[in-house]
Amino acid sequence: MKACIDIGGTKVAVSLNSGAGLELVARRSEPTAKTGNDDALAHQVIRMVDEACAEAGVAPQTVQRAGVSSCGPFVLRAGLVELAAPNICGGLAGPERGLPNNWMSAPVEAPLRHRFAEVRVENDCIAALEAERRWGALQGFEHCAYVTWSTGIGMGVCVDGRVLRGKNGNAGHGGHMFVVDNDDALCGCGNVGDLEALVAGNAIARRFGSDAAGLLQHARAGDAGAVATVDELCRVMGRALYNLVVTLDLQRISLGGSVFVNNKDYLLPRLQAQVAGKLPALTAGAELVPAGLAERVGDYAALALLV
């Protein structure tokens, strides 16, 4: 048995895989731990894995391999991954951001290595990219990316068939790029006006007083104000996707995350309009497509780390 662990800014999901195909069993999901000591999240994960083992009827000590697909950025302490995640660690932007802790980072890899013999931790979008290249919409593509539009904004990129990771495993952290001028949208990382602060799921609620689901529902119903707001969100997000395409000369971007997946028919043409026709020498033929693994991409992202 392998433990497949998906850590996000909103929730943590855990499931088990026997090694026979893609079947995931004993899946459970909880809101991400954000109170207590800075290792609370790691202990939450360990408890959830042990609970999954109990449900599956296997001895916890027999589960010795863990794949962890996690939101970032990461920092390394003694060579082991800790999360400096803006939607988890309240110390990064301070009390104004509203998170219930003052963590600057959350240890993950070190506590898990006390429980498991083998642990692989990757940025969730790098892990999702590997899953999409293996089983989803990016099969056969050598120049591609996975982008999530969810609680936060994340990216995993592949050029010349090589997945890019960077010095601390943070390659593709485009959610913290600046694409327009803004001086009042505070990101959990401490930036003001970066991409995540402007369009991420948690930013939508803070900026517009309605969660993404509610805003999109009003836009679909034809509310002029909601339509204008969503169009502006897509302009900002679309610029980021354009930057990704022209910087890395990509063939295809696979899009996932709860904001996008739940509204892909409405959002996709608006995002495509921000890329198509602009500098055709770099954008012609580049595709934006929904993630082939859809809402299961996080689960299979963790599994892809152990294949």
For each residue, the residues with C-beta under 8 A, 3 or more apart:
1: 16 17 18 19 53 56 58 62 63
2: 16 17 18 19 63 65 66 67 303 306
3: 14 15 16 49 52 63 65 66 67 116
4: 14 15 16 17 24 67 69 299 302 303 306
5: 12 13 14 45 49 66 67 68 69 70 302
6: 12 13 14 69 70 124 298 299 301 302
7: 12 32 41 45 68 69 70 71 83 108 124
8: 11 12 13 32 70 71 87 124 150 151 298
9: 32 71 85 86 87 88 150 151 152 202
10: 31 32 87 150 151 201 202
11: 8 29 30 31 32
12: 5 6 7 8 29 30 31 32 33 41 44 45 48
13: 5 6 8 27 28 29 298 299
14: 3 4 5 6 27 28 29 45 48 49 52
15: 3 4 24 25 26 27 28 52 299 302
16: 1 2 3 4 24 25 26 49 52 53 56 58 63
17: 1 2 4 22 23 24 25 303 306
18: 1 2 23 25
19: 1 2
20: 23
21:
22: 17 135 300 303
23: 17 18 20
24: 4 15 16 17 27 299 300 303
25: 15 16 17 18 52 55 56
26: 15 16 52 53 55 56
27: 13 14 15 24 52 299
28: 13 14 15 48 51 52 55
29: 11 12 13 14
30: 11 12 33 44 48
31: 10 11 12
32: 7 8 9 10 11 12 41 44 88
33: 12 30 36 40 41 43 44
34: 40 41 88 90 99 100 101
35: 40 100 101
36: 33 40 101
37: 40
38: 101 103 105 106 107
39: 42 43 106 107 111
40: 33 34 35 36 37 43 44 106
41: 7 12 32 33 34 44 45 83 88 106 108
42: 39 45 46 106 107 108 110 111 112
43: 33 39 40 46 47 111
44: 12 30 32 33 40 41 47 48
45: 5 7 12 14 41 42 48 49 68 108 112
46: 42 43 49 50 111 112 115
47: 43 44 50 51
48: 12 14 28 30 44 45 51 52
49: 3 5 14 16 45 46 52 53 60 63 66 115
50: 46 47 53 54 60
51: 28 47 48 54 55
52: 3 14 15 16 25 26 27 28 48 49 55 56
53: 1 16 26 49 50 56 58 59 60 62 63
54: 50 51 57 60
55: 25 26 28 51 52
56: 1 16 25 26 52 53
57: 54
58: 1 16 53 62 63
59: 53 62
60: 49 50 53 54 63
61: 64
62: 1 53 58 59
63: 1 2 3 16 49 53 58 60 66 116
64: 61 116 117 118
65: 2 3 116 117 118 119 306
66: 2 3 5 49 63 112 115 116 118 119 120 306
67: 2 3 4 5 120 127 302 303 304 305 306
68: 5 7 45 108 109 112 119 120 121 122 302 305
69: 4 5 6 7 122 123 124 127 128 298 301 302 305
70: 5 6 7 8 74 81 83 85 108 121 122 123 124
71: 7 8 9 83 85 87 88 123 124 151 152 154
72: 83 84 85 123 124 154 169 170 173
73: 83 84 85 123 168 170 173 189
74: 70 81 82 83 84 121 123 168 169 170
75: 81 82 83 84 105 168
76: 79 80 81 82 168
77: 80 82 105 107 110
78: 110
79: 76
80: 76 77 107 109 110 113
81: 70 74 75 76 108 109 121 169
82: 74 75 76 77 105 106 107 108 109 110
83: 7 41 70 71 72 73 74 75 88 89 105 106 108
84: 72 73 74 75 89 92 104 105
85: 9 70 71 72 73 88 89 106 152 188
86: 9 89 92 93 97 152 187 188 189 190 196
87: 8 9 10 71 99 151 152 188 202
88: 9 32 34 41 71 83 85 99 103 106
89: 83 84 85 86 92 99 101 103 104 105 106 188
90: 34 93 94 95 97 98 99 100 101 102 103
91: 94 101 102 103 104
92: 84 86 89 97 104 188 189 190
93: 86 90 96 97 99 186 187 188 189 190
94: 90 91 97 190
95: 90 98
96: 93 186
97: 86 90 92 93 94 186 188
98: 90 95
99: 34 87 88 89 90 93 188
100: 34 35 90
101: 34 35 36 38 89 90 91
102: 90 91
103: 38 88 89 90 91 106
104: 84 89 91 92
105: 38 75 77 82 83 84 89
106: 38 39 40 41 42 82 83 85 88 89 103
107: 38 39 42 77 80 82 110 111
108: 7 41 42 45 68 70 81 82 83 111 112 121
109: 68 80 81 82 112 113 119 121
110: 42 77 78 80 82 107 113 114
111: 39 42 43 46 107 108 114 115
112: 42 45 46 66 68 108 109 115 116 119 121
113: 80 109 110 116 119
114: 110 111
115: 46 49 66 111 112
116: 3 63 64 65 66 112 113 119
117: 64 65
118: 64 65 66
119: 65 66 68 109 112 113 116
120: 66 67 68 305 306
121: 68 70 74 81 108 109 112 169
122: 68 69 70 126 127 130 165 169 305
123: 69 70 71 72 73 74 126 127 154 156 165 169 170 171 172 173
124: 6 7 8 69 70 71 72 127 128 148 154 298 301
125: 128 129 146 147 148 154 155 156 172
126: 122 123 129 130 156 163 165 169 171 172
127: 67 69 122 123 124 130 131 156 301 302 304 305
128: 69 124 125 131 132 146 148 156 256 291 293 297 298 301
129: 125 126 132 133 138 144 145 146 156 157 158 163 254
130: 122 126 127 133 134 156 163 301 304 305
131: 127 128 134 135 136 293 297 300 301 303 304
132: 128 129 135 136 137 138 139 144 146 254 291 292 293 297
133: 129 130 136 138 139 141 144 158
134: 130 131 139 304 307
135: 22 131 132 139 292 293 300 304
136: 131 132 133 139 254 291 292 293 297 300
137: 132 252 254 289 290 291 292 293
138: 129 132 133 141 144 146 158 252 254 292
139: 132 133 134 135 136 292
140:
141: 133 138 144 158 251 252
142: 158 159 160 161 251
143: 158 159 160 248 249 250 251 252
144: 129 132 133 138 141 157 158 250 251 252 253 254
145: 129 155 156 157 158 172 244 248 250 252 253 254
146: 125 128 129 132 138 155 156 253 254 255 256 291 297
147: 125 153 154 155 156 174 241 244 253 254 255 256 257
148: 124 125 128 152 153 154 155 255 256 257 260
149: 153 199 200 201 237 255 256 257 259 260 267
150: 8 9 10 153 154 200 201 256 257 258 259 260
151: 8 9 10 71 87 200 201 202 258
152: 9 71 85 86 87 148 175 196 200 201 202
153: 147 148 149 150 174 175 195 196 199 200 237 240
154: 71 72 123 124 125 147 148 150 172 173 174 175 257
155: 125 145 146 147 148 172 173 174 175 244
156: 123 125 126 127 128 129 130 145 146 147 163 171 172
157: 129 144 145 163 164 171 172 244 248 250
158: 129 133 138 141 142 143 144 145 161 162 163 164
159: 142 143 162 164 248 249 250
160: 142 143
161: 142 158
162: 158 159
163: 126 129 130 156 157 158
164: 157 158 159 171 172
165: 122 123 126 169 170 171
166: 169 170 171 172
167: 170
168: 73 74 75 76
169: 72 74 81 121 122 123 126 165 166
170: 72 73 74 123 165 166 167 173
171: 123 126 156 157 164 165 166
172: 123 125 126 145 154 155 156 157 164 166
173: 72 73 123 154 155 170 176
174: 147 153 154 155 177 195 240 243 244
175: 152 153 154 155 194 195 196 200
176: 173 187 189 191 194 195 196
177: 174 194 195 240 243
178: 191 193 194 195
179: 195 198 236 239 240 243
180: 193 198 236 239
181: 193
182: 185 192 193 197 198
183: 192 193
184: 192 193
185: 182 192 193 194 197 198 203 206 207
186: 93 96 97 190 191 192 197
187: 86 93 176 190 191 192 193 194 196 197 203
188: 85 86 87 89 92 93 97 99 196 202
189: 73 86 92 93 176 194 196
190: 86 92 93 94 186 187
191: 176 178 186 187 194 197
192: 182 183 184 185 186 187 197
193: 178 180 181 182 183 184 185 187 197 198
194: 175 176 177 178 185 187 189 191 197 198
195: 153 174 175 176 177 178 179 198 199 200 236 237 240
196: 86 152 153 175 176 187 188 189 199 200 203
197: 182 185 186 187 191 192 193 194 200 203
198: 179 180 182 185 193 194 195 203 207 233 236
199: 149 153 195 196 203 204 233 236 237
200: 149 150 151 152 153 175 195 196 197 203 204 259
201: 10 149 150 151 152 204 205 211 212 257 258 259
202: 9 10 87 151 152 188 205 206
203: 185 187 196 197 198 199 200 206 207
204: 199 200 201 207 208 210 211 212 215 233 259
205: 201 202 208 209 210 211 212
206: 185 202 203
207: 185 198 203 204
208: 204 205 215 229
209: 205
210: 204 205 214 215 218
211: 201 204 205 214 215
212: 201 204 205 215 216 258 259 262 263
213: 216 217 262
214: 210 211 217 218
215: 204 208 210 211 212 218 219 226 229 230
216: 212 213 219 220 226 230 262 263 266 267
217: 213 214 220 221
218: 210 214 215 221 223 225 226
219: 215 216 222 223 226 227 229 230 266
220: 216 217 266
221: 217 218 226
222: 219 227
223: 218 219 226 227
224: 227 228
225: 218 228 229
226: 215 216 218 219 221 223 229 230
227: 219 222 223 224 230 231
228: 224 225 231 232
229: 208 215 219 225 226 232 233
230: 215 216 219 226 227 233 234 266 267 270
231: 227 228 234 235 270
232: 228 229 235 236
233: 198 199 204 229 230 236 237
234: 230 231 237 238 267 270 271 273 274
235: 231 232 238 239 274
236: 179 180 195 198 199 232 233 239 240
237: 149 153 195 199 233 234 240 241 271 274
238: 234 235 241 242 270 271 272 273 274 275
239: 179 180 235 236 242 243 274
240: 153 174 177 179 195 236 237 243 244
241: 147 237 238 244 245 253 271 274 275 288
242: 238 239 245 246 274 275 278 283
243: 174 177 179 239 240 246 247
244: 145 147 155 157 174 240 241 247 248 250 253
245: 241 242 248 249 250 253 275 282 283 286
246: 242 243 249 279 282 283
247: 243 244
248: 143 145 157 159 244 245
249: 143 159 245 246 282
250: 143 144 145 157 159 244 245 253 286
251: 141 142 143 144 285 286 287
252: 137 138 141 143 144 145 286 287 288 289
253: 144 145 146 147 241 244 245 250 286 287 288 289
254: 129 132 136 137 138 144 145 146 147 289 290 291 292
255: 146 147 148 149 260 264 268 271 288 289 290 291
256: 128 146 147 148 149 150 260 261 290 291 293 294 297
257: 147 148 149 150 154 201 260 261
258: 150 151 201 212 261 262 295
259: 149 150 200 201 204 212 262 263 267
260: 148 149 150 255 256 257 263 264 267 268 290
261: 256 257 258 264 290 291 294 295
262: 212 213 216 258 259
263: 212 216 259 260 266 267
264: 255 260 261 267 268 290
265: 268
266: 216 219 220 230 263 269 270
267: 149 216 230 234 259 260 263 264 270 271
268: 255 260 264 265 271 272 288 290
269: 266 272 273
270: 230 231 234 238 266 267 273 274
271: 234 237 238 241 255 267 268 274 275 288
272: 238 268 269 275 276 288
273: 234 238 269 270 276
274: 234 235 237 238 239 241 242 270 271 278
275: 238 241 242 245 271 272 278 283 286 288
276: 272 273 283
277: 280 283
278: 242 274 275 283
279: 246 282 283
280: 277 283 284
281: 284
282: 245 246 249 279 286
283: 242 245 246 275 276 277 278 279 280 286
284: 280 281
285: 251
286: 245 250 251 252 253 275 282 283
287: 251 252 253
288: 241 252 253 255 268 271 272 275
289: 137 252 253 254 255 292
290: 137 254 255 256 260 261 264 268 294
291: 128 132 136 137 146 254 255 256 261 294 297
292: 132 135 136 137 138 139 254 289
293: 128 131 132 135 136 137 256 296 297 300
294: 256 261 290 291 297
295: 258 261
296: 293 299 300
297: 128 131 132 136 146 256 291 293 294 300 301
298: 6 8 13 69 124 128 301 302
299: 4 6 13 15 24 27 296 302 303
300: 22 24 131 135 136 293 296 297 303 304
301: 6 69 124 127 128 130 131 297 298 304 305
302: 4 5 6 15 67 68 69 127 298 299 305 306
303: 2 4 17 22 24 67 131 299 300 306 307
304: 67 127 130 131 134 135 300 301 307
305: 67 68 69 120 122 127 130 301 302
306: 2 4 17 65 66 67 120 302 303
307: 134 303 304
